[in-house]
Amino acid sequence: MIGVGPAFVLALILGAACAVAGVGLLRTAWLRRGGGWRIAAGWAVIGCGVIGWRGSGAGWDKAVALAALAPILAAFALLIWKADFTVKSRKTRSVKAACGAEPPLRAGPLWQGVARTLLAGPVAGATAVSLAAATALRAPWPEADRLVAAVFIAPVAWAAAGVWATTDARLLRVGLVFCVVAAGAIGLARL
C-alpha cells in the first residue's frame, strides 16, 4: 500500500511538473521553428518525469506509463486553454482562401457522410487487421517478433487509414485501395 505523505505528494508534483514543462518546451520549439535544443530539453524533461512518478511509490512499469500519459493530459489542457471556440465569419474564410489555405471538405449528401464513416471505421479497421494478420503469419522473423509487430501495426494502420478516409475527397479511390490492400494481405496470410 502506498502511503500518502509529503514525499508522495512531492513526487506527484514533480512528475506532473515535468510533464507540463516538457510540453511547454516542445510547444515553444514548434512555435519558434528551429528550436532544436528546446525539443531535446522538452523530451529530456518528460523523461525525467519517470523519476517523479517512481518516487510516488509506483513501480517502474507504472512510472513509465504515467510519464507517457501525463504529457498527453498536459497537451490536452493546453489545447483547450488555447482553443478558439468562436464561430468564424465568411469573411475570415475568404481571407484564408485568398492566402492559399486549403479549403475544408464541403459537406455533401448524407450518403457521402455515411460512406466516409464506414470507410474510416470498419473498412479501415478490417484493412488494418488484415495487414496485422499477414504480418503475424508471414513476416520472416521469429514468432514473438511477428506478434509484437502485428500488435503494433494494427492500431497504427487503422489510424492512418482512418485519417486518410476522412480527409480525401475521392471516396471511391480510398475504398478501392483499402479493398486491394486487404485482399492482398489476406491472400498473403493464406499462403
C-alpha positions as semicolon CSV with decimal commas, in nm:
position;residue;x (nm);y (nm);z (nm)
1;M;0,000;0,000;0,000
2;I;0,126;0,346;-0,091
3;G;0,139;0,588;0,199
4;V;0,020;0,940;0,128
5;G;0,283;1,156;0,290
6;P;0,479;1,467;0,196
7;A;0,726;1,266;-0,014
8;F;0,440;1,109;-0,209
9;V;0,280;1,447;-0,281
10;L;0,616;1,600;-0,376
11;A;0,686;1,312;-0,614
12;L;0,345;1,354;-0,780
13;I;0,404;1,728;-0,818
14;L;0,749;1,660;-0,966
15;G;0,609;1,413;-1,219
16;A;0,326;1,646;-1,322
17;A;0,560;1,947;-1,337
18;C;0,797;1,757;-1,565
19;A;0,508;1,674;-1,796
20;V;0,386;2,034;-1,809
21;A;0,737;2,179;-1,853
22;G;0,819;1,925;-2,126
23;V;0,503;2,003;-2,319
24;G;0,572;2,374;-2,278
25;L;0,924;2,339;-2,417
26;L;0,801;2,130;-2,709
27;R;0,531;2,386;-2,787
28;T;0,776;2,678;-2,784
29;A;1,009;2,480;-3,011
30;W;0,722;2,425;-3,251
31;L;0,620;2,792;-3,247
32;R;0,974;2,926;-3,297
33;R;1,086;2,682;-3,568
34;G;1,443;2,585;-3,528
35;G;1,438;2,540;-3,152
36;G;1,641;2,219;-3,160
37;W;1,764;2,249;-2,803
38;R;1,407;2,308;-2,687
39;I;1,295;1,983;-2,848
40;A;1,578;1,790;-2,682
41;A;1,517;1,961;-2,348
42;G;1,142;1,902;-2,369
43;W;1,181;1,530;-2,425
44;A;1,452;1,509;-2,159
45;V;1,227;1,680;-1,903
46;I;0,940;1,448;-1,992
47;G;1,178;1,155;-1,949
48;C;1,286;1,287;-1,608
49;G;0,921;1,272;-1,508
50;V;0,968;0,895;-1,472
51;I;1,176;0,961;-1,161
52;G;0,899;1,170;-1,010
53;W;0,635;0,909;-1,080
54;R;0,866;0,635;-0,948
55;G;0,918;0,834;-0,630
56;S;0,544;0,829;-0,570
57;G;0,565;0,459;-0,496
58;A;0,463;0,329;-0,836
59;G;0,671;0,053;-0,990
60;W;0,895;0,129;-1,284
61;D;0,637;-0,005;-1,527
62;K;0,366;0,224;-1,392
63;A;0,609;0,517;-1,365
64;V;0,694;0,491;-1,735
65;A;0,326;0,463;-1,826
66;L;0,237;0,766;-1,613
67;A;0,529;0,962;-1,758
68;A;0,390;0,887;-2,105
69;L;0,030;0,967;-2,010
70;A;0,086;1,288;-1,814
71;P;0,225;1,490;-2,111
72;I;-0,078;1,387;-2,316
73;L;-0,309;1,523;-2,048
74;A;-0,097;1,838;-2,023
75;A;-0,113;1,883;-2,401
76;F;-0,492;1,839;-2,397
77;A;-0,518;2,102;-2,124
78;L;-0,301;2,336;-2,332
79;L;-0,516;2,275;-2,640
80;I;-0,834;2,350;-2,451
81;W;-0,681;2,662;-2,297
82;K;-0,560;2,793;-2,635
83;A;-0,865;2,683;-2,836
84;D;-1,072;2,944;-3,013
85;F;-1,435;2,840;-2,984
86;T;-1,576;3,141;-3,168
87;V;-1,759;3,096;-3,496
88;K;-1,563;3,228;-3,792
89;S;-1,739;3,455;-4,036
90;R;-1,743;3,406;-4,413
91;K;-1,504;3,696;-4,450
92;T;-1,243;3,515;-4,241
93;R;-1,283;3,204;-4,452
94;S;-1,248;3,401;-4,776
95;V;-0,931;3,568;-4,648
96;K;-0,784;3,228;-4,563
97;A;-0,878;3,103;-4,909
98;A;-0,709;3,406;-5,069
99;C;-0,391;3,334;-4,869
100;G;-0,368;2,986;-5,018
101;A;-0,505;2,785;-4,728
102;E;-0,655;2,456;-4,836
103;P;-1,035;2,469;-4,829
104;P;-1,205;2,226;-4,594
105;L;-1,408;1,936;-4,726
106;R;-1,755;2,050;-4,816
107;A;-2,049;1,885;-4,652
108;G;-2,203;1,663;-4,917
109;P;-2,508;1,446;-4,927
110;L;-2,588;1,212;-4,642
111;W;-2,461;0,906;-4,830
112;Q;-2,112;1,059;-4,850
113;G;-2,101;1,109;-4,476
114;V;-2,217;0,753;-4,418
115;A;-1,964;0,619;-4,671
116;R;-1,683;0,824;-4,515
117;T;-1,775;0,696;-4,168
118;L;-1,786;0,335;-4,287
119;L;-1,452;0,370;-4,466
120;A;-1,282;0,534;-4,167
121;G;-1,428;0,289;-3,918
122;P;-1,495;-0,074;-4,004
123;V;-1,335;-0,087;-4,350
124;A;-1,013;0,081;-4,232
125;G;-1,017;-0,145;-3,927
126;A;-1,059;-0,457;-4,137
127;T;-0,773;-0,346;-4,362
128;A;-0,551;-0,284;-4,060
129;V;-0,637;-0,621;-3,906
130;S;-0,566;-0,798;-4,235
131;L;-0,224;-0,630;-4,251
132;A;-0,158;-0,732;-3,891
133;A;-0,266;-1,090;-3,964
134;A;-0,037;-1,110;-4,267
135;T;0,249;-0,975;-4,056
136;A;0,180;-1,219;-3,772
137;L;0,163;-1,518;-4,005
138;R;0,413;-1,446;-4,282
139;A;0,680;-1,199;-4,170
140;P;1,031;-1,354;-4,185
141;W;1,100;-1,310;-3,812
142;P;1,072;-1,524;-3,500
143;E;0,718;-1,579;-3,378
144;A;0,741;-1,338;-3,084
145;D;0,869;-1,058;-3,309
146;R;0,593;-1,119;-3,562
147;L;0,327;-1,096;-3,292
148;V;0,472;-0,776;-3,147
149;A;0,493;-0,622;-3,495
150;A;0,134;-0,723;-3,569
151;V;0,010;-0,570;-3,244
152;F;0,195;-0,250;-3,333
153;I;0,083;-0,242;-3,698
154;A;-0,291;-0,284;-3,637
155;P;-0,364;0,043;-3,448
156;V;-0,113;0,247;-3,647
157;A;-0,251;0,127;-3,981
158;W;-0,610;0,179;-3,862
159;A;-0,534;0,533;-3,751
160;A;-0,353;0,619;-4,075
161;A;-0,629;0,467;-4,287
162;G;-0,898;0,644;-4,084
163;V;-0,727;0,980;-4,125
164;W;-0,690;0,925;-4,498
165;A;-1,054;0,820;-4,533
166;T;-1,179;1,131;-4,355
167;T;-0,956;1,377;-4,541
168;D;-0,957;1,253;-4,900
169;A;-1,232;1,392;-5,122
170;R;-1,231;1,085;-5,350
171;L;-1,404;0,815;-5,152
172;L;-1,401;0,563;-5,436
173;R;-1,021;0,572;-5,452
174;V;-0,996;0,524;-5,075
175;G;-1,236;0,230;-5,084
176;L;-1,057;0,064;-5,373
177;V;-0,715;0,099;-5,210
178;F;-0,850;-0,041;-4,882
179;C;-1,006;-0,339;-5,061
180;V;-0,692;-0,413;-5,268
181;V;-0,464;-0,387;-4,963
182;A;-0,696;-0,605;-4,751
183;A;-0,733;-0,865;-5,027
184;G;-0,357;-0,876;-5,081
185;A;-0,289;-0,910;-4,709
186;I;-0,549;-1,183;-4,669
187;G;-0,407;-1,365;-4,973
188;L;-0,056;-1,340;-4,829
189;A;-0,175;-1,465;-4,490
190;R;-0,345;-1,768;-4,650
191;L;-0,038;-1,882;-4,844
